[in-house]
Amino acid sequence: MIDISDPAIYGAGDAVATWAQLRATRPVFWNQPAGGEGFWAIMTYAPALQVYRDAATFTSEGGMRVGADRAAVEAAAGRMLIVSDPPHHTSLRQALNPAFRPAAVRALATSMRRAVEPLIEENLTRETVEFVSEVAAIIPAAVICDLMGVPESDRPMMIALTSRAFGASVAGETTGRPADMLDRAEAHAEIFLYYDDLVEERRRHPGDDLVSTLVHSEIDGRRLTNEEVLLNCDGLVTGANETTRHAFVGGLLALIENPDQWRGLREGTLDVDTAVEEVLRYTSPAMHVKRVVTADVELGGQLVEAGQAVAVWNPSVNRDEQIFPDPERFDLARRPNRHLTLGHGPHNCLGGLLARQELRILLEVLRERVTTMELVGPVRRLYSNFIWGFEQLPVRLR
């Protein structure tokens, strides 16, 4: 019996065929990990949409990933945006929303280009570029520094720390390299300590940034504690880095593997905005989203009981043949493209517009500056059941 949460499935790179088989035979099924808590795995679109839309029946306060540390979930539940439910989730989201509205995101376009253009330019003459760590990790780190109000003098340090903290494998899931895991944990701790100091600074001297917003907003009639501010800072930094970074990498690999799509993008016969949506669908970096059921409910023909967990398996859902014709085709002209990569309903990704803007600018700069892209070494996927992404992608850009 397959365990869909086994990270070895994803490190080996053979997940797509497994998902297709499950969609055809077991679209909603009980998954029982060896020695872990079981959950209902959701592999198709309709039941996934049901879960995303109904925050009352499917609570986020039981944690958002399978296998998460229970004590950590309990410490953050109801206090951190991604593991809270309305009305607290609604209040916190409303306070943060202005920074992620279309006008605010458009205002960041210039600084995004300043981060992307020189990075691509300096790598055009190198024989090998390790795209994961040397390009894709740097761009979202620079953008989140803008949003969080990190002073210019501290940004090189914070970008370097962020690249270390969100390095190859997801914490707790690695094929072995304990030194790498320790380095990531230390870098993450340094980021936490930095934001602890920044929170105190913004209490005294507020600015026009997300840390100041979290510190000074009234949420449910009160100010957030320092711990609550830090939990949400950590959530914002993590969310801003993980999804966008792996969409960058998976998108570049897909363009290399589909030269007709790259040619169409370069020649302008394929639209960049449509291309962004297909990259998001095809890469689906946030592999699963967990919820806990608050009342008995039917889901995909299965009776799911109150107290049980469900997990939407996003890359499989985004390949549901009933919604996406020829789903394994990387088609930058795909329309409609109602993917669920960034969620849906009350918990749709707060930074969705920001992720799209970053991806749009990367694609624009690539088509303006790069003629050819090729793989020059083995591709290695993450050994993770939470992020469907990449550990290594060596390429040559010209």
N, C-alpha and C positions, 0 to 999 in steps of 0.2 A: 504493500500500500504506500502510495506516495505521500511524503510530507512536504507540502508546498512551502513551508517556512524553512526548509533546509537550505542554508546559504550555499552549500556545495552545488546545488542546481544552477545557481546564477554565476558562481565563479567559473564553472565549466563552460558557460556560454550556450547551453542547449535548452534554455527555458522556453523559447518561442513554440517549439513543437509540443512541449508538455502542456503549455497553456491551451493550445489549439485542441488537443485531445480532451482536456478537461471541459472546455466550453461545449464540446460535442456530446460528452457523456455524463458529466457531473457539474453542471453550471453553478450550483450552490451545494456544497458538500461539507460534512464535518471533518475537519482536519485535526488529527491528534498527534502532536509532536512527541517523540520519545522523552519521557521525563518532564514534559512541560504541560501547560494548560491548553486544552483544545479550543477550537474556534470554528465558526462557519466561514468558509472561504467563498468569496463571491467572484465569479470569473466572467460574468456577462453584464451587459449594459443596463438592462431594465431594473434588475434588483439593486445594482449599484446606485442608480439614480434615486431609487426609493430610499436607500440609506442616507445618501447625501442630503436629500430634501427634508427629512423628518428628524430634526434635532431633538424632539421630545421623546420619540421612541428609541432613538439611537444616540445615547449620550456620549459626549467626548470626555467626560470626567473620569473615565476608567483608563485613560491613557490612549495614545494614538498609534502605538506600535505593539505588535505581539512580542512577547518575551521581555518586555521592559521591566526594569527593576520596580517592584511594587512600592517600596518606600519612597523612591524618587517620584513616582506618579502621585502618590498621596500627598507629598509635599507641595506639588505644583497644581494639583487638581483644584479648579475653581478660582485660581489666582493667575494662571498663565493663559494667554489668549487661546492657544491651540488646544488646551485641555480644560476649557470652561464652556458652560452652556448659557443660553439666555436666561435671565436678563443681564448677568454680569458680562458675558461675552459681548453682547450688543453694546453695552456702555463703553467697554474698553475699546472695542472696534471703532465706535463713533469718535472717540478721542483721537485715535490714530489715523482715521480716514483721510483728513485733509492732506497729509504728506503723500498719499498714494492716489489722489485724484488725477484725472488726465492733465490738467494744467500744471500741476506740481511735477508730474513725471516728465512732461515735455520740457520743463525748465531744466531738468537734469541732463538733457540730451547733449549739450555742449561739453559738460564735464565727462560724460561717458565716452564721447569721441576722443577727448584728450587722453583718456586711459587706453582706448583700444588702438588708435592709429599708430602711435610710436611703438607699441608692443608688437604689432604685425610687421611694421617696417623693419625693426631691428632683427626680426627672425627670418627675413627674406633671403639673407645671404648665408645662413647657417646650413650645414649639411644635415643636421638632425635637430628637430625641435620636439621636446617631450611636451606635447600640447596640453596634457592634463595639468601639470604643475607649473609650466613655464608661460602659459597663456591663460587657460580657462580658469585657473584658481585665482588669478590676479585681478581680473576685471570685476567680478562681483564684490571682492574685498574692497576695492577702491570705491565702488558705488556705495556700499554700506557705510564707509567712513564719511562720505558726504551726508548721508541721511542722519547718521548718529551725531554729527557735529564734532567729529574728531579733529582737533586742530591740525593745520597743515604740517607743523613741525613733527607731529607724532605719526603721520600717515605712513611713511615708509616702514616704521617699526610695526604698526598695526597690520599693514598688508602682509608683511613677512610672518607675523604671528598667526594671522588668519590662514595663510597658505599652509603653515605647519599644522595648525589645529584641525583643518579640514582636508588633511592629506589623503593618502591612498585609501585605506579601508575604514569602514565605519567602526567607531569605538566598540570593542567587545567582540568583533567579528573579523578574525584575521587568520590566515593560513599559517602564521608563525612569524615573525619579525617583532619580538617583544620590544626591542630598542625603538622601533618606529612608533609602536603604541605608546610607549612611555613619553616619547618626544611630543606626540600629539596631545596627550593628557596634560603635560606641563605647559604647552602653548595655550591650551584652552583655559587652564587655571590663570595664566598671566593675563589673558583677555578679560576674564571675570574680574580680576583685581583691578585692571585698568578702568573698567566701567564702574566699579565700586567708587573709585576716586572721582570719575567724571560725574557720577550721580551727585556726590557731595558738592562738586563745583557748580553744577547746574541748579542746585538748591539755593546757592548763594547768588549766582549770576546766570539767570536763565537766558537761553538763546533761541534761535529759530531752528530747532532740531528735534529729533524724536525722543532723545533722552529728556530734554526739557519738557516736552509734551507729557511724557509719562510721569515725571516728577511733580508737575504743577496742575495737571488736570484733576477735576473732581470726578471720581468714578463711584457711582452708587452713593453719592453724598459724602464722600471722604477722599482724602489723598491716599495714594498707594504708599505702602511702606517701602523702605530701601530694598528689602528682600523681594517684594513683588516687582519693583522696577527692574531689578537685576534679572529675575526670572524671565521677564518679557524682553529685556535687552538680549538675553541669551537666545530666546526663541526667534527674535528678529534676525540676529546675526546668523544663526544656523539655517533658517529658512532662506535667507538671501543668498547664502553660499551654496548649499547642497543642490537644489533643483537647477538653478541657472548654470552652474558649472558643468554638470553632467549633460544638460541639454546642449551646451556648446560643443562638448566633446562628441557626443553621439551624433549631433547634426553634422559636424565636420566629417566624421567617418562615413555617414550615409552619403554625403556629397561625393566623397572619394569613390565609394562603391557604386555610385549611380552617376557616371559622367554626363549622361544626357540631361539630368536635372541641374548639375553644376553649369553646364553649357547654357541652358535656358535661363538660369539666374544671371549669369554673367552678361548674356546678350540682351537681357531685359524683356524676354518673352514670358518670363514667369515673374509674378508679383511678389515682392518681398513680404508684405503682410500675410499673404496666403501661405508663403513658405514658412513663416514663423509658426503658424498654427500646425502645419504638418510636422515640423521638427519637434514641437511639443508633443504631439500625438505619438509620433514614431519612437521618441526616446523615453517618454513617461518615466522620468527619474524617481519620483516618489512612488516606490513600488507598491506599498500597501498603506491603507488607512484603517485603523481599528476603531470600532465603536462597541459599546455595551448596551444590550437591549433592556429597556425598562419595563416592558410589558410583552406578553406573548404576541407574536406577529407571524404572519405567513410571508415568506421571502423566497421567491423563485420556486414556489411549490413545496417548500419545506416549512415545517412548524419550528420556529425559533423561540425558545423559552426565555422568559425574563431572567436576567442575570448572566445569560450566555454572551460571549463575544462574537462579533462578526468582523471580517477583514475584507475590504474591497481591494482586489488585486488589479491595480490601475493599468499596467501594460497589457494585461489580458483583456480587460474591459474595453480598452482603446483599440483592440483588434477584433472586436465582436463583428462577425461577418454580417449580422443582421442590420448593423448600423453603418459599417465602413466596408463598402465593396472592395474586394481584392486588398485586404488589410495589410498584407505583407509588402505591398508595393509602396515605395517611398515616392509619393506623388505631390510635388510642391504646388500643383494646381488643384488639389483636392477640395471640392466644395459639394455639399456642406461638410463641415468638419467639427462636429459637436463633441470633441474629446473631453475627457474628465481629468486631464493631467493636473489641472490647478483646482480640482474639486468642483463643487456646485452647491448652491443653496447657502444657508447661513455661514458655513465654514469654507466658502470659496476663498481661494488664496488672497489674502490682503494685498500682497505684492504682485498680483497677477499682471497688472499693467506695467509695472517696473520690469518684471522678467521679460515680457514681450518687447519692451523698449531696448533692453540690453541685447537681446537676441537679434532684434532688427538691426541695430547699429553694427554688431559683429558681422552679420551677413552683408550689409552695405559696404563695410570696409574691405571685407574679403573680395567682393566682386569688383571693387574699385582698384585694389592694389595687387591682387593675386591672380596669376594666369593658370598655373598648374599646382596641384596638390597631390602628393603620393605618400603611401605608407612606406616606411623604411625599416620596419622591425615588427615584432609580434605585438598584437593588441592583447591587453590583459584586462578582464573585467573584475569588478569588485567582488570579493567574497562576502556577500551581504544579502539579507532578505528584506532590507528596508530601503536601500538606495540601489536602483538598477543603473549602474554607472560604470566608470572605468578607472582602473588603476594606472594604466599605461597606454599611451597612443603616440608612438614616435612617427613623425611626419617630416616631409620636406616641402617647403613652400617656395614658390618662385613667381 
